[in-house]
Amino acid sequence: MGLPKKKLLFFLWVSIALAGCFTQRGDEGELLYGRHCASCHLENGEGLRGIIPPLVNSDYTEKNRDILACLIRQGIKGPIMVNGRQYNQDMPGNPRLTEADLTNIINYMQKEFKSPAERVSLGEIREQIKNCP
Amino acid sequence: MKNTFLALCLGVGLATACTSSPAEKQLPILGPREPRVTMANGKPTVDTLYHSIPDFAFLNQDSQMVTQQTVAHKIYVADFFFTSCPSICPKMKSQMLRVYEKYKDNPRVALLSHSIDPTHDTVAVLRDYADRLGVKSSTWHFLTGNRDTILDMAQKHYFTSAMVDNAVPGGFEHSGAFLLVDEQRRLRGHYDGTDAKDIDKLLQDMDVLLAEEKN
């Protein structure tokens, strides 16, 4: 009888620890977004009319889901189409962001701006970074 | 009957109290000032000379020369930015858009956004920027010209910082300030262009200034 109780306590402890881990990761995404993205794309992800593309419900983000981490790390040059509108403002790269940072940022975008539609995993981002164009 | 009368008085009182207060508010006049003594009919009278923006001439996005004549009989908001700025400019511009949207059809208001990177921000670049933002030059002028003249204007006359600094992203260090200038080109307000709440105050202050200038 003593053993299951101990086990239960252990599981409880692990789940609390994990929960803390996940919420912290959520905060991390917000922090990184604020530091590296928000001054141009703004806190609300709406960008600047005609100049900085929005991240909210962005079809560009969704279409480029498979290279999103590369784009954030390397930056973007030249014209792009976002939600039916052309934008042509260079985006500076962020070469110092780690794979974990990129994962957190993208999942923050997924949560707040609904694009990309699905979350990404750290493993997925690692693969992406290996095969950046 | 008596009660109705009282209620009416109270209503009118409240209505006037609430509507008349903004007009009575006055904005301060910022910057250094000095007394000027003049002799009139053998008696000395003292006037206060306020700091004011000197004459200027810059090109806007339509290749038109913008001078003090362009802002004559207008109040205006000035700021300093550059189009390729990766730091605070998009935030400033999204706030300036709010000011533009409120006053774009008011002939007594102008907005002057000075580029502090005029080598890159040519008339063509500024025109493209303004077109993309969807703004008209009749209200919002994007200005380019001699870099040192523009930086001097920022530092010495608008009292805001703008300088070349290769250590910061984009190569320029500058404040995100919006300056409110009255018809006599005196500074009447200083706001943080990256802070939506401060710009709420600017929008209120502009109404106060417009009401003041009407009298």
Interface residues (C-beta under 8 A of the other chain):
Chain A: S39 C40 H41 L42 E46 G47 L48 R49 G50 I51 I52 Q89 D90 P92
Chain B: S84 P86 S87 I88 P90 K91 K93 S94 L97 Y129 D131 R132 L133 G134 P169
